[in-house]
């Protein structure tokens, strides 16, 4: 039997728990690099679902980014002197460290733009998809498809949303290029470059 004065108090237990959480947060890497893809922000939050919405600002691929910490389902970053959070809202099956590595790249992805055709460059800059694009090009243009609906990135179909009710689907050919994009006409008008 443990004497009463040797038993841990609730406060000491909570303190030790917080120290453990803090050490786990410190173990995650504070990456520095460039944003992988075009994303949309409300000014403080960037969601992995990347909805199109009024008042959302475009944060272009290649923007310098520095990870400053981690929170619950979020990667805390600094971009252009602004503090933002990249929210792991719909890809929680991806560990937070791996999620951060998706969005913060060591190499600027826009360096590759010069190698792409003029149409593909234009589509990426406009946050649109066109037939024949590679997976890297689609990722740069519109970001990652959410893991909750796209558990395997090498599948022949990626599902995206422009809003809670508007979905579009990108179908891949055997050559791993965009074969077709399916969605309602209003949705296609927002995301497809013919």
N, C-alpha and C positions, 0 to 999 in steps of 0.2 A: 504494500500500500504506500502511495506517494504522499508525504506530508503536505499539508495545505500550502505552506509557504514555498514549496517547490513546484506546485502545479502551475501550468501556463494560464495566464489571464486571457480574456477575450482580446484585450488591447494588444498584448504581446503577440498573440496568434495572428491578428490582423496585420500588425507591423511586419512580421516575418513573411506573411503572404504578399504584402505589397513590395517588400524587398525582392522576393522571388519574381514577381511580375516585372519589376523594374529591370532586374538582371536579364530576364528573357527579352525585354524590349531592346536592351542594349546589345544583345547578341545579334539582333537583326542588322544587316548592313545599312549604313547611311550612304546610299549610292549618290553619285553625281554624274550627270551626263546630259542626255537629250531626250525629249518626249518622242516616243515611238511613232505617234500617229496623231492625226487631227482629232481633237477632242472639243467638247463644248462645256462651258463653265457658266455657272450663275454668278460668278464673282468670287466664290469661296469654295465651291464644291464641284468636282468633276466626277460624274457617275460612269461606271464601266458600261452602262447600257447606252450612253451617248445619245439620248433623245434629242430630236430637233425641237426647239421651243423658242417662243418669242422672248426676247431679252437675253438670250444666251449668247455669250461671246465665244468666238472660235479661238482656240489655242492651237496654233499650227504645229504639225510634226516638225521636229528639229529644234523646238524651243528649249533653251538651256534650262535644266531642272536639277534641283538639289533636294534629296530626301533629308528632312530634319528630324523625323521621328515616325513612330507608328502609334495608331490608336486602335480602337475596336473596329475592325473591318475597314480600316482606312490607312492610307500612306500619306503622311504629312509632308508637304513639299513647299519649296520656294521657287517661284518662277517670275522673272522680271521684277524682283523685289517684292512680290506679293506672296502672302501665305495662303496656300490652298490645301485641300485634301482631295486625294483621288480615292473615291469610295468603291470598295469591293462589295457592291450592292447585290450583284447577281452571279458572282463567280466564286462563291465562298468555298467551293471544293478545291480551289487553287490556294495553297498556303500563302499567307500574306507576303512572305519574302519572295516567293516565285511570282506573285502578282506584281510586286514592285518591279521586279526584273523584266516583266513584260513591257511596262510603261516607261521605265528609265533605262535607256540604252547608252552604253559607253561610247558608241560611234554615232555621229549625226546621220540619221537615215536619209536626210535630204541630199546628201552628197551623191547618192545614187540617181537622183532625178535626171541629171544630164544624160544618163545612159538610156532613159526611157524615151518612147516616141512622144512627139509633141501632144498627141491626143491624151495619152496616159498622164503626162505631166499636168495638162490642163484639168483632167478629171481629178487627180489627187489634190491639186490646189483648190478645187471647187468642192471638195468633200463628196465626190460622186464616183460611181463605179461604171466601167464600160466593159464590153465583151473583150476577151483576150487578156485581161489583166492577170498578173500572177497573184499568189497569196500575199506576198510581201507588199505588193502595190495596193491591194485591197485593204490590208491592215493599215498602211500609211494613210489611205484616203478616209476610212470610216472607223478605224479602231478594231479591237478584238470583238468577235461575237461572244456573248456571255456564256460562261461555262455551264450554267444551269440548264441551258437548252442546246449547248454544243460541247459535250464533254470531250470530243475528239477533234482536234484541229485538222487531222488528215482525212476527215470524212468528205463525202462528195456533196454535202449540203451544209451551208452556214445560214443560220437564222438571225436576223436583226430586227430591231423595232425603231420606228421614228417617234412613236408615242405608245401609250399603254395599249391602244387598240389597233395600231397600224404596224403590221409585220411585212417584211420583205425577205425573200430567200435568194441566196446566191448559190447557183449550181456549178460544180466544177467538172471539167472534162477530164479524160484520162491523162491528158498532158498537164493537168493541174493549172488550168487557166479558166477564167470565167467563161462558162458556156452560155448561161442565160440568167436573167434576174427576174424573179416572179414577185408580183405584188399588185395591189390595186393601182389604177391609173394615177390617182392623186399621190400615192406614195412613190410610185416610179418617177413621177415628175420631180420629186424632191431629191432622189438619190441616183438616178441613172443618167448617164451622158450617152446619148445615141451616136 
